[in-house]
Amino acid sequence: MLGTIIKQSMTIEVCSNCYSPRISPYMGFETGKRYICQDCENIIVVTFEFESIDALAAFLKDKQEAENS
Ligand SMILES: [Zn+2]
């Protein structure tokens, strides 16, 4: 395969509050799809999706640099 590594296509969902990928489904039949974040312990409705953990890492790096500049 000429040394090419094709990464498995999957998205990573993160907390919209603290950008942690450590979110668990929080079930509620009447309230719809929710998650609970294991890092900030917020119940979140909106998640951010990234193409990969690398994309998330790049985003967080850019965000950090923007905040520090
Ligand atoms: Zn969080």
N, CA, C, O and the ligand as a Tripos MOL2 file, in Angstrom:
@<TRIPOS>MOLECULE
protein
  277   275    70     0     0
PROTEIN
NO_CHARGES

@<TRIPOS>ATOM
      1 N           0.8270   -1.2160    0.0000 N.3       1 MET1
      2 CA          0.0000    0.0000    0.0000 C.3       1 MET1
      3 C           0.8560    1.2570    0.0000 C.2       1 MET1
      4 O           0.3690    2.3320    0.3520 O.2       1 MET1
      5 N           2.1250    1.1430   -0.3890 N.am      2 LEU2
      6 CA          3.0230    2.2900   -0.5060 C.3       2 LEU2
      7 C           3.1350    3.1130    0.7800 C.2       2 LEU2
      8 O           3.4170    4.3110    0.7370 O.2       2 LEU2
      9 N           2.9180    2.4750    1.8960 N.am      3 GLY3
     10 CA          3.0820    3.1620    3.1670 C.3       3 GLY3
     11 C           1.9750    4.1290    3.5100 C.2       3 GLY3
     12 O           2.0970    4.9190    4.4470 O.2       3 GLY3
     13 N           0.9130    4.0700    2.7670 N.am      4 THR4
     14 CA         -0.1850    4.9940    3.0430 C.3       4 THR4
     15 C          -1.0960    4.4240    4.1230 C.2       4 THR4
     16 O          -1.5390    3.2770    4.0510 O.2       4 THR4
     17 N          -1.3560    5.2370    5.0980 N.am      5 ILE5
     18 CA         -2.2840    4.8250    6.1480 C.3       5 ILE5
     19 C          -3.5820    5.6000    5.9710 C.2       5 ILE5
     20 O          -3.6130    6.8280    6.0480 O.2       5 ILE5
     21 N          -4.6330    4.8610    5.7360 N.am      6 ILE6
     22 CA         -5.9420    5.4970    5.6220 C.3       6 ILE6
     23 C          -6.6610    5.3320    6.9520 C.2       6 ILE6
     24 O          -6.9630    4.2200    7.3850 O.2       6 ILE6
     25 N          -6.9210    6.4440    7.5770 N.am      7 LYS7
     26 CA         -7.5680    6.3910    8.8720 C.3       7 LYS7
     27 C          -9.0480    6.0570    8.7230 C.2       7 LYS7
     28 O          -9.7090    6.4500    7.7630 O.2       7 LYS7
     29 N          -9.5220    5.3390    9.6810 N.am      8 GLN8
     30 CA        -10.9290    5.0010    9.6930 C.3       8 GLN8
     31 C         -11.7610    6.2680    9.8100 C.2       8 GLN8
     32 O         -11.4760    7.1460   10.6240 O.2       8 GLN8
     33 N         -12.7810    6.3430    8.9900 N.am      9 SER9
     34 CA        -13.6080    7.5360    8.9770 C.3       9 SER9
     35 C         -14.6040    7.5150   10.1190 C.2       9 SER9
     36 O         -15.5570    6.7360   10.1050 O.2       9 SER9
     37 N         -14.3870    8.3640   11.1060 N.am     10 MET10
     38 CA        -15.3550    8.5190   12.1830 C.3      10 MET10
     39 C         -15.2100    9.9120   12.7740 C.2      10 MET10
     40 O         -14.1260   10.4950   12.7910 O.2      10 MET10
     41 N         -16.3090   10.4160   13.2480 N.am     11 THR11
     42 CA        -16.2630   11.7400   13.8500 C.3      11 THR11
     43 C         -16.1660   11.6020   15.3590 C.2      11 THR11
     44 O         -16.5550   10.5900   15.9430 O.2      11 THR11
     45 N         -15.6440   12.6350   15.9590 N.am     12 ILE12
     46 CA        -15.5460   12.6670   17.4100 C.3      12 ILE12
     47 C         -16.4080   13.8210   17.9060 C.2      12 ILE12
     48 O         -16.3090   14.9440   17.4130 O.2      12 ILE12
     49 N         -17.2360   13.5330   18.8690 N.am     13 GLU13
     50 CA        -18.1210   14.5540   19.4300 C.3      13 GLU13
     51 C         -17.5530   15.0280   20.7640 C.2      13 GLU13
     52 O         -17.0940   14.2270   21.5790 O.2      13 GLU13
     53 N         -17.5920   16.3320   20.9720 N.am     14 VAL14
     54 CA        -17.0300   16.8920   22.1970 C.3      14 VAL14
     55 C         -18.0430   17.7870   22.8880 C.2      14 VAL14
     56 O         -19.0150   18.2360   22.2820 O.2      14 VAL14
     57 N         -17.7990   18.0360   24.1540 N.am     15 CYS15
     58 CA        -18.6190   18.9290   24.9680 C.3      15 CYS15
     59 C         -18.5750   20.3420   24.3890 C.2      15 CYS15
     60 O         -17.5020   20.8400   24.0470 O.2      15 CYS15
     61 N         -19.7410   20.9900   24.2770 N.am     16 SER16
     62 CA        -19.7850   22.3470   23.7400 C.3      16 SER16
     63 C         -19.3330   23.3690   24.7820 C.2      16 SER16
     64 O         -19.1470   24.5450   24.4680 O.2      16 SER16
     65 N         -19.1600   22.9200   26.0040 N.am     17 ASN17
     66 CA        -18.7620   23.8330   27.0770 C.3      17 ASN17
     67 C         -17.2480   23.8460   27.2860 C.2      17 ASN17
     68 O         -16.6360   24.9090   27.3860 O.2      17 ASN17
     69 N         -16.6480   22.6530   27.3530 N.am     18 CYS18
     70 CA        -15.2220   22.5910   27.6730 C.3      18 CYS18
     71 C         -14.4230   21.8200   26.6180 C.2      18 CYS18
     72 O         -13.2160   21.6290   26.7730 O.2      18 CYS18
     73 N         -15.0820   21.3820   25.5590 N.am     19 TYR19
     74 CA        -14.4340   20.6770   24.4430 C.3      19 TYR19
     75 C         -13.8460   19.3290   24.8380 C.2      19 TYR19
     76 O         -12.9690   18.8130   24.1450 O.2      19 TYR19
     77 N         -14.3050   18.7620   25.9200 N.am     20 SER20
     78 CA        -13.8360   17.4350   26.3020 C.3      20 SER20
     79 C         -14.5300   16.3660   25.4650 C.2      20 SER20
     80 O         -15.7400   16.4390   25.2470 O.2      20 SER20
     81 N         -13.7830   15.3840   25.0000 N.am     21 PRO21
     82 CA        -14.4190   14.2690   24.2970 C.3      21 PRO21
     83 C         -15.0240   13.2440   25.2540 C.2      21 PRO21
     84 O         -15.6390   12.2720   24.8150 O.2      21 PRO21
     85 N         -14.8540   13.4530   26.5380 N.am     22 ARG22
     86 CA        -15.3550   12.4760   27.5150 C.3      22 ARG22
     87 C         -16.8080   12.7770   27.8700 C.2      22 ARG22
     88 O         -17.1280   13.2270   28.9700 O.2      22 ARG22
     89 N         -17.6790   12.5090   26.8880 N.am     23 ILE23
     90 CA        -19.1040   12.7220   27.1110 C.3      23 ILE23
     91 C         -19.8290   11.3890   27.0110 C.2      23 ILE23
     92 O         -19.4600   10.5140   26.2270 O.2      23 ILE23
     93 N         -20.8700   11.2590   27.8250 N.am     24 SER24
     94 CA        -21.6730   10.0470   27.8290 C.3      24 SER24
     95 C         -23.1060   10.3950   27.4890 C.2      24 SER24
     96 O         -23.5910   11.4650   27.8570 O.2      24 SER24
     97 N         -23.7850    9.5040   26.7910 N.am     25 PRO25
     98 CA        -25.2060    9.7660   26.5180 C.3      25 PRO25
     99 C         -25.9840    9.9020   27.8230 C.2      25 PRO25
    100 O         -25.7860    9.1400   28.7690 O.2      25 PRO25
    101 N         -26.8610   10.8800   27.8480 N.am     26 TYR26
    102 CA        -27.7010   11.1210   29.0150 C.3      26 TYR26
    103 C         -29.1350   10.9370   28.5590 C.2      26 TYR26
    104 O         -29.6990   11.7820   27.8640 O.2      26 TYR26
    105 N         -29.7050    9.8290   28.9580 N.am     27 MET27
    106 CA        -30.9780    9.4390   28.3750 C.3      27 MET27
    107 C         -32.1520   10.2160   28.9380 C.2      27 MET27
    108 O         -32.2570   10.4240   30.1470 O.2      27 MET27
    109 N         -33.0180   10.6330   28.0590 N.am     28 GLY28
    110 CA        -34.2580   11.2810   28.4530 C.3      28 GLY28
    111 C         -35.2250   11.1920   27.2940 C.2      28 GLY28
    112 O         -35.0660   11.8770   26.2840 O.2      28 GLY28
    113 N         -36.2170   10.3520   27.4430 N.am     29 PHE29
    114 CA        -37.1010   10.1090   26.3140 C.3      29 PHE29
    115 C         -37.9230   11.3280   25.9520 C.2      29 PHE29
    116 O         -38.3020   11.4930   24.7920 O.2      29 PHE29
    117 N         -38.2040   12.1740   26.9070 N.am     30 GLU30
    118 CA        -39.0400   13.3340   26.6330 C.3      30 GLU30
    119 C         -38.2210   14.5600   26.2620 C.2      30 GLU30
    120 O         -38.7480   15.5270   25.7110 O.2      30 GLU30
    121 N         -36.9520   14.5140   26.5630 N.am     31 THR31
    122 CA        -36.1400   15.7080   26.3530 C.3      31 THR31
    123 C         -35.2380   15.5850   25.1340 C.2      31 THR31
    124 O         -34.5950   16.5560   24.7340 O.2      31 THR31
    125 N         -35.1890   14.4040   24.5470 N.am     32 GLY32
    126 CA        -34.3660   14.2420   23.3650 C.3      32 GLY32
    127 C         -32.9450   13.8640   23.6940 C.2      32 GLY32
    128 O         -32.6330   13.4130   24.7960 O.2      32 GLY32
    129 N         -32.0940   14.0590   22.7130 N.am     33 LYS33
    130 CA        -30.7090   13.6160   22.8070 C.3      33 LYS33
    131 C         -29.8830   14.5760   23.6680 C.2      33 LYS33
    132 O         -29.7710   15.7630   23.3620 O.2      33 LYS33
    133 N         -29.3250   14.0570   24.7170 N.am     34 ARG34
    134 CA        -28.4760   14.8690   25.5750 C.3      34 ARG34
    135 C         -27.2570   14.0670   25.9880 C.2      34 ARG34
    136 O         -27.2300   12.8390   25.9100 O.2      34 ARG34
    137 N         -26.2670   14.7950   26.4240 N.am     35 TYR35
    138 CA        -25.0540   14.1570   26.9210 C.3      35 TYR35
    139 C         -24.6960   14.7630   28.2560 C.2      35 TYR35
    140 O         -25.0700   15.8920   28.5720 O.2      35 TYR35
    141 N         -23.9620   13.9890   29.0340 N.am     36 ILE36
    142 CA        -23.3730   14.5580   30.2430 C.3      36 ILE36
    143 C         -21.8550   14.4920   30.0970 C.2      36 ILE36
    144 O         -21.2840   13.4640   29.7330 O.2      36 ILE36
    145 N         -21.2300   15.6190   30.3930 N.am     37 CYS37
    146 CA        -19.7820   15.7130   30.2530 C.3      37 CYS37
    147 C         -19.1270   15.2240   31.5390 C.2      37 CYS37
    148 O         -19.4940   15.6510   32.6340 O.2      37 CYS37
    149 N         -18.1660   14.3370   31.4020 N.am     38 GLN38
    150 CA        -17.5230   13.7840   32.5850 C.3      38 GLN38
    151 C         -16.4590   14.7290   33.1430 C.2      38 GLN38
    152 O         -15.9600   14.5140   34.2470 O.2      38 GLN38
    153 N         -16.1150   15.7590   32.3970 N.am     39 ASP39
    154 CA        -15.0910   16.6930   32.8710 C.3      39 ASP39
    155 C         -15.6960   17.9100   33.5620 C.2      39 ASP39
    156 O         -15.2760   18.2600   34.6650 O.2      39 ASP39
    157 N         -16.6810   18.5660   32.9310 N.am     40 CYS40
    158 CA        -17.2730   19.7520   33.5540 C.3      40 CYS40
    159 C         -18.6330   19.4390   34.1720 C.2      40 CYS40
    160 O         -19.2440   20.2980   34.8070 O.2      40 CYS40
    161 N         -19.1080   18.1940   33.9820 N.am     41 GLU41
    162 CA        -20.3450   17.7000   34.5930 C.3      41 GLU41
    163 C         -21.5740   18.5100   34.1900 C.2      41 GLU41
    164 O         -22.5760   18.5290   34.9040 O.2      41 GLU41
    165 N         -21.4900   19.1690   33.0550 N.am     42 ASN42
    166 CA        -22.6650   19.8300   32.5040 C.3      42 ASN42
    167 C         -23.4540   18.8550   31.6600 C.2      42 ASN42
    168 O         -22.8860   17.9880   30.9970 O.2      42 ASN42
    169 N         -24.7650   19.0030   31.6890 N.am     43 ILE43
    170 CA        -25.5970   18.2820   30.7350 C.3      43 ILE43
    171 C         -25.6840   19.1430   29.4920 C.2      43 ILE43
    172 O         -26.1180   20.2940   29.5420 O.2      43 ILE43
    173 N         -25.2730   18.5790   28.3970 N.am     44 ILE44
    174 CA        -25.1520   19.3630   27.1700 C.3      44 ILE44
    175 C         -26.0880   18.8260   26.1080 C.2      44 ILE44
    176 O         -26.2980   17.6190   25.9890 O.2      44 ILE44
    177 N         -26.6330   19.7290   25.3540 N.am     45 VAL45
    178 CA        -27.5600   19.3730   24.2830 C.3      45 VAL45
    179 C         -26.8360   19.4370   22.9470 C.2      45 VAL45
    180 O         -27.0500   18.6050   22.0650 O.2      45 VAL45
    181 N         -25.9840   20.4330   22.8170 N.am     46 VAL46
    182 CA        -25.2660   20.6280   21.5660 C.3      46 VAL46
    183 C         -23.8350   20.1210   21.7190 C.2      46 VAL46
    184 O         -23.1300   20.4980   22.6560 O.2      46 VAL46
    185 N         -23.4220   19.2800   20.8090 N.am     47 THR47
    186 CA        -22.0320   18.8470   20.7940 C.3      47 THR47
    187 C         -21.3580   19.4020   19.5570 C.2      47 THR47
    188 O         -22.0150   19.7100   18.5630 O.2      47 THR47
    189 N         -20.0590   19.5260   19.6220 N.am     48 PHE48
    190 CA        -19.2840   19.8810   18.4460 C.3      48 PHE48
    191 C         -18.6890   18.6170   17.8680 C.2      48 PHE48
    192 O         -18.2240   17.7450   18.6020 O.2      48 PHE48
    193 N         -18.7040   18.5210   16.5550 N.am     49 GLU49
    194 CA        -18.1490   17.3360   15.8960 C.3      49 GLU49
    195 C         -16.8600   17.6780   15.1810 C.2      49 GLU49
    196 O         -16.7550   18.7020   14.5060 O.2      49 GLU49
    197 N         -15.8900   16.8120   15.3400 N.am     50 PHE50
    198 CA        -14.6190   16.9430   14.6450 C.3      50 PHE50
    199 C         -14.3730   15.6700   13.8480 C.2      50 PHE50
    200 O         -14.8610   14.5920   14.1840 O.2      50 PHE50
    201 N         -13.6020   15.8320   12.7850 N.am     51 GLU51
    202 CA        -13.3620   14.6920   11.8950 C.3      51 GLU51
    203 C         -12.5160   13.6210   12.5640 C.2      51 GLU51
    204 O         -12.6340   12.4340   12.2580 O.2      51 GLU51
    205 N         -11.6620   14.0540   13.4800 N.am     52 SER52
    206 CA        -10.7580   13.1140   14.1220 C.3      52 SER52
    207 C         -10.2150   13.7500   15.3870 C.2      52 SER52
    208 O         -10.4230   14.9380   15.6320 O.2      52 SER52
    209 N          -9.5240   12.9630   16.1840 N.am     53 ILE53
    210 CA         -8.8910   13.4970   17.3860 C.3      53 ILE53
    211 C          -7.8020   14.4970   17.0010 C.2      53 ILE53
    212 O          -7.5180   15.4300   17.7530 O.2      53 ILE53
    213 N          -7.2000   14.3040   15.8440 N.am     54 ASP54
    214 CA         -6.1960   15.2530   15.3610 C.3      54 ASP54
    215 C          -6.8260   16.6090   15.0520 C.2      54 ASP54
    216 O          -6.2490   17.6540   15.3530 O.2      54 ASP54
    217 N          -8.0090   16.5830   14.4500 N.am     55 ALA55
    218 CA         -8.7130   17.8290   14.1340 C.3      55 ALA55
    219 C          -9.0980   18.5580   15.4140 C.2      55 ALA55
    220 O          -9.0220   19.7840   15.4850 O.2      55 ALA55
    221 N          -9.5100   17.8040   16.4190 N.am     56 LEU56
    222 CA         -9.8310   18.3960   17.7170 C.3      56 LEU56
    223 C          -8.5910   19.0160   18.3480 C.2      56 LEU56
    224 O          -8.6370   20.1380   18.8530 O.2      56 LEU56
    225 N          -7.4870   18.2840   18.3170 N.am     57 ALA57
    226 CA         -6.2410   18.7760   18.9000 C.3      57 ALA57
    227 C          -5.7850   20.0580   18.2040 C.2      57 ALA57
    228 O          -5.3210   20.9910   18.8590 O.2      57 ALA57
    229 N          -5.9180   20.1010   16.8790 N.am     58 ALA58
    230 CA         -5.5300   21.2810   16.1100 C.3      58 ALA58
    231 C          -6.4230   22.4620   16.4660 C.2      58 ALA58
    232 O          -5.9510   23.5920   16.5990 O.2      58 ALA58
    233 N          -7.7150   22.1930   16.6180 N.am     59 PHE59
    234 CA         -8.6640   23.2430   16.9830 C.3      59 PHE59
    235 C          -8.3280   23.8200   18.3550 C.2      59 PHE59
    236 O          -8.3120   25.0380   18.5380 O.2      59 PHE59
    237 N          -8.0580   22.9350   19.3180 N.am     60 LEU60
    238 CA         -7.7580   23.3890   20.6790 C.3      60 LEU60
    239 C          -6.4590   24.1800   20.7160 C.2      60 LEU60
    240 O          -6.3330   25.1400   21.4760 O.2      60 LEU60
    241 N          -5.4980   23.7790   19.8980 N.am     61 LYS61
    242 CA         -4.2210   24.4750   19.8290 C.3      61 LYS61
    243 C          -4.4250   25.8880   19.2790 C.2      61 LYS61
    244 O          -3.8950   26.8570   19.8230 O.2      61 LYS61
    245 N          -5.2010   25.9940   18.1920 N.am     62 ASP62
    246 CA         -5.5100   27.3020   17.6100 C.3      62 ASP62
    247 C          -6.2480   28.1830   18.6070 C.2      62 ASP62
    248 O          -5.9710   29.3770   18.7280 O.2      62 ASP62
    249 N          -7.1880   27.5790   19.3160 N.am     63 LYS63
    250 CA         -8.0110   28.3130   20.2660 C.3      63 LYS63
    251 C          -7.1330   28.8430   21.3970 C.2      63 LYS63
    252 O          -7.2740   29.9900   21.8220 O.2      63 LYS63
    253 N          -6.2400   28.0050   21.8700 N.am     64 GLN64
    254 CA         -5.3460   28.3980   22.9490 C.3      64 GLN64
    255 C          -4.4370   29.5320   22.5180 C.2      64 GLN64
    256 O          -4.2020   30.4790   23.2680 O.2      64 GLN64
    257 N          -3.9310   29.4220   21.3060 N.am     65 GLU65
    258 CA         -3.0460   30.4560   20.7780 C.3      65 GLU65
    259 C          -3.7880   31.7710   20.6070 C.2      65 GLU65
    260 O          -3.2310   32.8400   20.8580 O.2      65 GLU65
    261 N          -5.0460   31.6960   20.1790 N.am     66 ALA66
    262 CA         -5.8560   32.8990   20.0090 C.3      66 ALA66
    263 C          -6.1080   33.5720   21.3440 C.2      66 ALA66
    264 O          -6.1180   34.7990   21.4360 O.2      66 ALA66
    265 N          -6.3120   32.7680   22.3820 N.am     67 GLU67
    266 CA         -6.5750   33.3240   23.7100 C.3      67 GLU67
    267 C          -5.3160   33.9270   24.3350 C.2      67 GLU67
    268 O          -5.3900   34.8680   25.1260 O.2      67 GLU67
    269 N          -4.1850   33.3810   23.9730 N.am     68 ASN68
    270 CA         -2.9310   33.8400   24.5640 C.3      68 ASN68
    271 C          -2.3100   35.0120   23.8260 C.2      68 ASN68
    272 O          -1.3740   35.6380   24.3230 O.2      68 ASN68
    273 N          -2.8220   35.3080   22.6480 N.am     69 SER69
    274 CA         -2.2160   36.3680   21.8630 C.3      69 SER69
    275 C          -2.8200   37.7290   22.2020 C.2      69 SER69
    276 O          -2.4200   38.7420   21.6270 O.2      69 SER69
    277 ZN        -17.5190   19.6680   29.4450 Zn       70 ZN70
@<TRIPOS>BOND
     1     1     2 1
     2     2     3 1
     3     3     4 2
     4     3     5 am
     5     5     6 1
     6     6     7 1
     7     7     8 2
     8     7     9 am
     9     9    10 1
    10    10    11 1
    11    11    12 2
    12    11    13 am
    13    13    14 1
    14    14    15 1
    15    15    16 2
    16    15    17 am
    17    17    18 1
    18    18    19 1
    19    19    20 2
    20    19    21 am
    21    21    22 1
    22    22    23 1
    23    23    24 2
    24    23    25 am
    25    25    26 1
    26    26    27 1
    27    27    28 2
    28    27    29 am
    29    29    30 1
    30    30    31 1
    31    31    32 2
    32    31    33 am
    33    33    34 1
    34    34    35 1
    35    35    36 2
    36    35    37 am
    37    37    38 1
    38    38    39 1
    39    39    40 2
    40    39    41 am
    41    41    42 1
    42    42    43 1
    43    43    44 2
    44    43    45 am
    45    45    46 1
    46    46    47 1
    47    47    48 2
    48    47    49 am
    49    49    50 1
    50    50    51 1
    51    51    52 2
    52    51    53 am
    53    53    54 1
    54    54    55 1
    55    55    56 2
    56    55    57 am
    57    57    58 1
    58    58    59 1
    59    59    60 2
    60    59    61 am
    61    61    62 1
    62    62    63 1
    63    63    64 2
    64    63    65 am
    65    65    66 1
    66    66    67 1
    67    67    68 2
    68    67    69 am
    69    69    70 1
    70    70    71 1
    71    71    72 2
    72    71    73 am
    73    73    74 1
    74    74    75 1
    75    75    76 2
    76    75    77 am
    77    77    78 1
    78    78    79 1
    79    79    80 2
    80    79    81 am
    81    81    82 1
    82    82    83 1
    83    83    84 2
    84    83    85 am
    85    85    86 1
    86    86    87 1
    87    87    88 2
    88    87    89 am
    89    89    90 1
    90    90    91 1
    91    91    92 2
    92    91    93 am
    93    93    94 1
    94    94    95 1
    95    95    96 2
    96    95    97 am
    97    97    98 1
    98    98    99 1
    99    99   100 2
   100    99   101 am
   101   101   102 1
   102   102   103 1
   103   103   104 2
   104   103   105 am
   105   105   106 1
   106   106   107 1
   107   107   108 2
   108   107   109 am
   109   109   110 1
   110   110   111 1
   111   111   112 2
   112   111   113 am
   113   113   114 1
   114   114   115 1
   115   115   116 2
   116   115   117 am
   117   117   118 1
   118   118   119 1
   119   119   120 2
   120   119   121 am
   121   121   122 1
   122   122   123 1
   123   123   124 2
   124   123   125 am
   125   125   126 1
   126   126   127 1
   127   127   128 2
   128   127   129 am
   129   129   130 1
   130   130   131 1
   131   131   132 2
   132   131   133 am
   133   133   134 1
   134   134   135 1
   135   135   136 2
   136   135   137 am
   137   137   138 1
   138   138   139 1
   139   139   140 2
   140   139   141 am
   141   141   142 1
   142   142   143 1
   143   143   144 2
   144   143   145 am
   145   145   146 1
   146   146   147 1
   147   147   148 2
   148   147   149 am
   149   149   150 1
   150   150   151 1
   151   151   152 2
   152   151   153 am
   153   153   154 1
   154   154   155 1
   155   155   156 2
   156   155   157 am
   157   157   158 1
   158   158   159 1
   159   159   160 2
   160   159   161 am
   161   161   162 1
   162   162   163 1
   163   163   164 2
   164   163   165 am
   165   165   166 1
   166   166   167 1
   167   167   168 2
   168   167   169 am
   169   169   170 1
   170   170   171 1
   171   171   172 2
   172   171   173 am
   173   173   174 1
   174   174   175 1
   175   175   176 2
   176   175   177 am
   177   177   178 1
   178   178   179 1
   179   179   180 2
   180   179   181 am
   181   181   182 1
   182   182   183 1
   183   183   184 2
   184   183   185 am
   185   185   186 1
   186   186   187 1
   187   187   188 2
   188   187   189 am
   189   189   190 1
   190   190   191 1
   191   191   192 2
   192   191   193 am
   193   193   194 1
   194   194   195 1
   195   195   196 2
   196   195   197 am
   197   197   198 1
   198   198   199 1
   199   199   200 2
   200   199   201 am
   201   201   202 1
   202   202   203 1
   203   203   204 2
   204   203   205 am
   205   205   206 1
   206   206   207 1
   207   207   208 2
   208   207   209 am
   209   209   210 1
   210   210   211 1
   211   211   212 2
   212   211   213 am
   213   213   214 1
   214   214   215 1
   215   215   216 2
   216   215   217 am
   217   217   218 1
   218   218   219 1
   219   219   220 2
   220   219   221 am
   221   221   222 1
   222   222   223 1
   223   223   224 2
   224   223   225 am
   225   225   226 1
   226   226   227 1
   227   227   228 2
   228   227   229 am
   229   229   230 1
   230   230   231 1
   231   231   232 2
   232   231   233 am
   233   233   234 1
   234   234   235 1
   235   235   236 2
   236   235   237 am
   237   237   238 1
   238   238   239 1
   239   239   240 2
   240   239   241 am
   241   241   242 1
   242   242   243 1
   243   243   244 2
   244   243   245 am
   245   245   246 1
   246   246   247 1
   247   247   248 2
   248   247   249 am
   249   249   250 1
   250   250   251 1
   251   251   252 2
   252   251   253 am
   253   253   254 1
   254   254   255 1
   255   255   256 2
   256   255   257 am
   257   257   258 1
   258   258   259 1
   259   259   260 2
   260   259   261 am
   261   261   262 1
   262   262   263 1
   263   263   264 2
   264   263   265 am
   265   265   266 1
   266   266   267 1
   267   267   268 2
   268   267   269 am
   269   269   270 1
   270   270   271 1
   271   271   272 2
   272   271   273 am
   273   273   274 1
   274   274   275 1
   275   275   276 2
@<TRIPOS>SUBSTRUCTURE
     1 MET1         2 RESIDUE 1 A MET
     2 LEU2         6 RESIDUE 1 A LEU
     3 GLY3        10 RESIDUE 1 A GLY
     4 THR4        14 RESIDUE 1 A THR
     5 ILE5        18 RESIDUE 1 A ILE
     6 ILE6        22 RESIDUE 1 A ILE
     7 LYS7        26 RESIDUE 1 A LYS
     8 GLN8        30 RESIDUE 1 A GLN
     9 SER9        34 RESIDUE 1 A SER
    10 MET10       38 RESIDUE 1 A MET
    11 THR11       42 RESIDUE 1 A THR
    12 ILE12       46 RESIDUE 1 A ILE
    13 GLU13       50 RESIDUE 1 A GLU
    14 VAL14       54 RESIDUE 1 A VAL
    15 CYS15       58 RESIDUE 1 A CYS
    16 SER16       62 RESIDUE 1 A SER
    17 ASN17       66 RESIDUE 1 A ASN
    18 CYS18       70 RESIDUE 1 A CYS
    19 TYR19       74 RESIDUE 1 A TYR
    20 SER20       78 RESIDUE 1 A SER
    21 PRO21       82 RESIDUE 1 A PRO
    22 ARG22       86 RESIDUE 1 A ARG
    23 ILE23       90 RESIDUE 1 A ILE
    24 SER24       94 RESIDUE 1 A SER
    25 PRO25       98 RESIDUE 1 A PRO
    26 TYR26      102 RESIDUE 1 A TYR
    27 MET27      106 RESIDUE 1 A MET
    28 GLY28      110 RESIDUE 1 A GLY
    29 PHE29      114 RESIDUE 1 A PHE
    30 GLU30      118 RESIDUE 1 A GLU
    31 THR31      122 RESIDUE 1 A THR
    32 GLY32      126 RESIDUE 1 A GLY
    33 LYS33      130 RESIDUE 1 A LYS
    34 ARG34      134 RESIDUE 1 A ARG
    35 TYR35      138 RESIDUE 1 A TYR
    36 ILE36      142 RESIDUE 1 A ILE
    37 CYS37      146 RESIDUE 1 A CYS
    38 GLN38      150 RESIDUE 1 A GLN
    39 ASP39      154 RESIDUE 1 A ASP
    40 CYS40      158 RESIDUE 1 A CYS
    41 GLU41      162 RESIDUE 1 A GLU
    42 ASN42      166 RESIDUE 1 A ASN
    43 ILE43      170 RESIDUE 1 A ILE
    44 ILE44      174 RESIDUE 1 A ILE
    45 VAL45      178 RESIDUE 1 A VAL
    46 VAL46      182 RESIDUE 1 A VAL
    47 THR47      186 RESIDUE 1 A THR
    48 PHE48      190 RESIDUE 1 A PHE
    49 GLU49      194 RESIDUE 1 A GLU
    50 PHE50      198 RESIDUE 1 A PHE
    51 GLU51      202 RESIDUE 1 A GLU
    52 SER52      206 RESIDUE 1 A SER
    53 ILE53      210 RESIDUE 1 A ILE
    54 ASP54      214 RESIDUE 1 A ASP
    55 ALA55      218 RESIDUE 1 A ALA
    56 LEU56      222 RESIDUE 1 A LEU
    57 ALA57      226 RESIDUE 1 A ALA
    58 ALA58      230 RESIDUE 1 A ALA
    59 PHE59      234 RESIDUE 1 A PHE
    60 LEU60      238 RESIDUE 1 A LEU
    61 LYS61      242 RESIDUE 1 A LYS
    62 ASP62      246 RESIDUE 1 A ASP
    63 LYS63      250 RESIDUE 1 A LYS
    64 GLN64      254 RESIDUE 1 A GLN
    65 GLU65      258 RESIDUE 1 A GLU
    66 ALA66      262 RESIDUE 1 A ALA
    67 GLU67      266 RESIDUE 1 A GLU
    68 ASN68      270 RESIDUE 1 A ASN
    69 SER69      274 RESIDUE 1 A SER
    70 ZN70       277 GROUP 0 **** ****
